[in-house]
């Protein structure tokens, strides 16, 4: 077999493996920021293997869900699992394409090279927040919504209220830029920033694990391309990338 024939055969095998059509499509994907760093690496691999083109739109899960509920045009989406299930029940997403993907946990970040506070226990975590000059999180993100409730539960909401700085996009980026001393967000959203250091995950007894899933829009004109994308995302090779980016595959 010639080299050209071998390459062609391999490419065809990849297409068959992921149910990919020979007709290339453009897929508009609305995705939670939690998977951004992983998909920025996986996306080009999918495009190369499939011939399809991804148009990624990033954002916090809650606003993205609201956009979909208001009639946003898209082909596929990746959100926290409750958001996906709610949109399936509303008929916005195709239930047959619902795919469990990964889960992530909340971590604490400080600026690169800054002293790392002790957050090994809940009491130590509370002390770290009391001692911090400023604290950042994204208000409408899944972790931000949880943290607001957690601060009340821990009895420190009033104490740290004046220190809170709401990050417009990424809490880790806010910290990396020196706009906050401590930031809290999904670990997968901390690792990509060279200017931020991961202190560690929240203590186990107050940790929140957020699961993410994906599904096609019920109105997509590219259903096969979307299905191929989600099948690619749960392959063994992409699972390794997800883990390296701070995400734990759930499928």
C-alpha positions in Angstrom: 0.0 0.0 0.0 1.3 3.4 -0.9 1.8 6.2 1.7 -1.0 8.2 0.1 -3.4 5.3 0.2 -2.4 4.6 3.8 -3.2 8.2 4.9 -6.5 8.2 3.1 -7.5 4.8 4.6 -6.6 6.1 8.1 -8.6 9.3 7.6 -11.6 7.3 6.5 -11.3 5.0 9.5 -11.4 8.0 11.8 -14.5 9.3 10.1 -16.2 5.9 10.5 -15.1 5.7 14.2 -16.8 9.0 15.0 -19.8 8.7 12.7 -18.5 11.7 10.7 -20.0 12.6 7.4 -17.9 13.3 4.4 -19.7 16.7 4.1 -18.0 19.2 6.3 -20.2 21.4 8.5 -19.8 24.5 10.7 -20.9 23.9 14.2 -21.8 26.7 16.6 -21.1 25.5 20.1 -22.1 27.4 23.3 -19.9 26.2 26.1 -19.3 26.8 29.7 -15.9 28.5 30.5 -15.0 25.5 32.7 -14.1 23.5 29.6 -12.5 26.3 27.7 -8.8 25.3 28.1 -9.6 21.6 27.3 -11.6 22.4 24.3 -9.1 24.9 22.9 -6.8 21.9 22.6 -9.3 19.2 21.7 -11.2 21.4 19.2 -8.5 21.6 16.5 -7.9 17.8 16.8 -11.6 17.3 16.1 -11.6 19.7 13.2 -8.5 17.9 11.7 -10.1 14.5 12.1 -13.5 15.4 10.9 -13.2 18.3 8.5 -15.9 20.1 10.5 -15.4 23.6 11.8 -16.2 24.6 15.4 -17.4 28.1 16.2 -17.0 28.3 20.0 -18.9 30.8 22.2 -17.7 30.9 25.8 -19.5 32.1 28.9 -20.8 31.3 32.3 -23.4 28.5 32.4 -26.3 30.5 33.8 -26.2 33.3 31.2 -25.7 30.8 28.3 -28.7 28.8 29.5 -30.7 32.1 29.5 -29.6 32.8 26.0 -30.8 29.5 24.8 -34.1 29.9 26.5 -34.5 33.3 24.7 -34.0 31.6 21.3 -30.3 31.8 20.7 -29.3 30.1 17.4 -26.7 27.4 17.9 -26.0 23.8 17.0 -24.7 22.2 20.2 -24.0 23.3 23.8 -22.0 22.2 26.9 -23.4 23.4 30.2 -23.7 22.1 33.8 -25.9 19.0 33.8 -28.9 20.6 35.5 -28.9 23.3 32.8 -28.7 20.7 30.1 -31.5 18.6 31.6 -33.7 21.7 32.1 -33.3 22.6 28.4 -34.0 19.1 27.3 -37.3 19.2 29.3 -38.2 22.5 27.6 -37.6 20.9 24.2 -34.7 23.2 23.4 -32.2 20.3 23.2 -32.3 16.9 21.6 -32.5 14.4 24.4 -31.1 11.6 22.2 -27.8 13.5 21.9 -27.4 14.2 25.7 -23.9 13.2 26.6 -22.3 13.1 30.0 -18.8 14.6 29.8 -16.8 15.7 32.9 -17.1 17.0 36.4 -15.0 19.7 38.0 -14.3 21.1 41.5 -13.8 24.6 42.9 -10.3 25.7 43.6 -8.6 28.7 45.2 -6.1 30.8 43.3 -3.5 33.4 44.2 -1.2 35.5 42.0 1.9 33.7 40.7 4.5 33.6 43.4 2.3 34.9 46.2 2.2 33.1 49.5 -0.4 30.3 49.5 -2.8 30.4 52.4 -3.8 27.3 54.4 -7.1 26.0 53.1 -6.7 22.4 54.3 -9.7 22.6 56.5 -12.9 24.6 56.5 -11.8 26.6 59.5 -8.5 27.3 57.8 -10.4 28.3 54.7 -12.5 30.8 56.7 -9.4 32.3 58.2 -7.8 32.7 54.8 -10.8 34.6 53.6 -10.9 36.8 56.7 -7.2 37.6 56.2 -7.4 38.3 52.5 -7.5 41.9 51.3 -9.8 41.1 48.4 -11.7 38.0 47.1 -12.9 37.4 43.6 -15.4 35.1 41.9 -17.8 35.2 38.9 -21.2 36.0 40.3 -23.3 34.2 37.6 -21.1 31.2 37.3 -22.1 27.9 38.9 -19.3 28.2 41.4 -20.1 31.9 42.2 -23.7 31.1 43.0 -22.6 28.3 45.3 -20.0 30.4 47.0 -22.4 33.2 47.9 -24.6 30.6 49.7 -21.5 29.0 51.3 -20.3 32.2 52.8 -23.7 32.7 54.5 -23.7 29.0 55.7 -20.2 29.5 57.1 -21.2 32.7 58.9 -18.7 34.9 57.2 -20.8 36.7 54.6 -21.0 40.0 56.4 -17.3 39.9 57.5 -16.0 39.5 53.9 -18.7 41.5 52.1 -16.5 44.6 51.6 -13.7 42.5 50.2 -15.7 40.9 47.4 -14.8 41.8 43.9 -17.0 40.3 41.2 -14.9 39.3 38.2 -16.6 40.0 34.9 -15.3 36.8 33.3 -12.6 34.7 34.9 -11.7 34.9 38.6 -8.2 33.4 38.0 -7.6 36.1 35.3 -8.6 38.7 37.9 -6.1 37.4 40.3 -3.4 37.0 37.7 -3.8 40.7 36.8 -3.4 41.7 40.5 -7.0 42.9 40.8 -7.8 40.5 43.7 -5.7 38.6 46.2 -7.7 35.4 46.2 -9.9 34.0 43.5 -12.3 31.1 43.5 -13.6 29.2 40.5 -13.4 25.8 38.8 -9.9 24.4 38.9 -10.1 24.0 35.1 -10.4 27.7 34.9 -7.4 28.4 37.1 -4.7 26.1 35.5 -4.6 27.9 32.1 -3.4 31.2 33.6 0.4 31.4 33.9 -0.1 34.5 36.2 -2.1 32.5 38.8 -1.1 29.7 41.1 -3.6 27.0 42.3 -3.6 26.9 46.1 -5.7 23.8 46.0 -9.3 22.6 46.0 -11.9 23.6 48.6 -11.9 21.3 51.7 -13.9 18.1 51.0 -16.7 18.9 53.4 -17.6 22.2 51.6 -16.5 21.2 48.0 -18.9 21.4 45.1 -18.5 19.1 42.2 -20.1 20.4 39.1 -20.9 17.9 36.3 -21.1 19.0 32.7 -23.0 17.5 29.8 -23.6 18.3 26.1 -26.4 18.0 23.6 -27.5 19.2 20.2 -29.9 22.0 19.7 -33.3 20.6 18.8 -33.3 22.9 15.9 -29.8 22.3 14.5 -29.3 21.8 10.8 -26.1 19.9 11.5 -27.2 17.0 13.8 -24.7 14.5 12.6 -21.8 16.9 13.0 -22.9 17.6 16.6 -23.2 13.9 17.4 -19.7 13.4 16.0 -18.3 16.2 18.2 -19.8 14.7 21.4 -18.6 11.2 20.5 -15.1 12.6 20.0 -15.2 14.3 23.4 -15.7 11.0 25.2 -12.9 9.1 23.4 -10.0 7.8 25.5 -7.5 10.3 24.0 -9.6 13.3 24.9 -10.2 11.9 28.4 -6.4 12.3 29.0 -6.5 15.9 27.9 -9.5 16.6 30.1 -7.7 15.2 33.2 -4.6 17.3 32.4 -6.9 20.4 32.4 -8.3 19.7 35.8 -11.5 17.9 34.6 -12.6 14.4 35.6 -14.3 12.4 32.8 -17.6 11.0 33.9 -18.4 8.7 31.0 
